[in-house]
Amino acid sequence: MGTMDKSASSDVACRLSRGVDILPAGAEHLYSGMFTELTQTGVVLSIHQPFAKRSKVNLRFHFASENGRNAEDRSSAGAARTESADCSIGGR
């Protein structure tokens, strides 16, 4: 096991917002969704937009800290399946 670098850690707690911005590859329109399940290998989104199986998307997650500062993290992914309003996305 490695050791954690104390200088890289922060005392400010961040909260992950359930809202996710979704930009399909090659599209100009940004969609909004909410994640219903989040794991180390994927995320299940609740969205009201159909996506083709194996379509590529860019996701933007939002974080808010106790001190009022906001941050975001972006990830590229591929849609694994679509079922009604839920879409399973796997990260790369």
HELIX and SHEET records of a PDB file:
HELIX    1   1 LYS A    6  ALA A    8  5                                   3    
SHEET    1   A 7 CYS A  14  PRO A  24  0                                        
SHEET    2   A 7 TYR A  31  LEU A  38 -1                                        
SHEET    3   A 7 GLY A  42  SER A  46 -1                                        
SHEET    4   A 7 ASP A  86  GLY A  91 -1                                        
SHEET    5   A 7 ASN A  70  GLU A  83 -1                                        
SHEET    6   A 7 LYS A  56  SER A  65 -1                                        
SHEET    7   A 7 CYS A  14  PRO A  24 -1                                        
END                                                                             
